Amino acid sequence: MENFKHVNMDYLDEISEGNQDLACDLIEMFIKQVPIFSEQLDSLYRNGDFVLLGKLAHKIKSSVAMMGITELASDMKTLEFIAREGKEIEKYPDYISKFKTISNEAIIELNDILIKLK
């Protein structure tokens, strides 16, 4: 696979053990999850439910890590811990915005990968 700005397929290749159908399924699942994650992040932040925001960040961290989006995985790990403790609340919108931007750019890359895998 070629190099992309956000996506690194090494981890996905490893867990799918070369099974392209499985890799495609995981990519498609991620693509479907992104808008849901974005909406949930906004809603939890808006409602001040920071403990659940931290739990959601934990879930997102795993999903973005699977797609090799290491920058977002690191950001979601940070958001997970600060949100669960209700710390640095002023930074949450930046993490949420960055998730939306990078994940949407990654979707473009992942769609290119899907075309090549199918």
Secondary structure, DSSP 8 states (H G I E B T S, - for coil): ----SS--THHHHHHHTT-HHHHHHHHHHHHHHHHHHHHHHHHHHHTT-HHHHHHHHHHHHHHHHHTT-HHHHHHHHHHHHHHHTT--GGGHHHHHHHHHHHHHHHHHHHHHHHHHH-
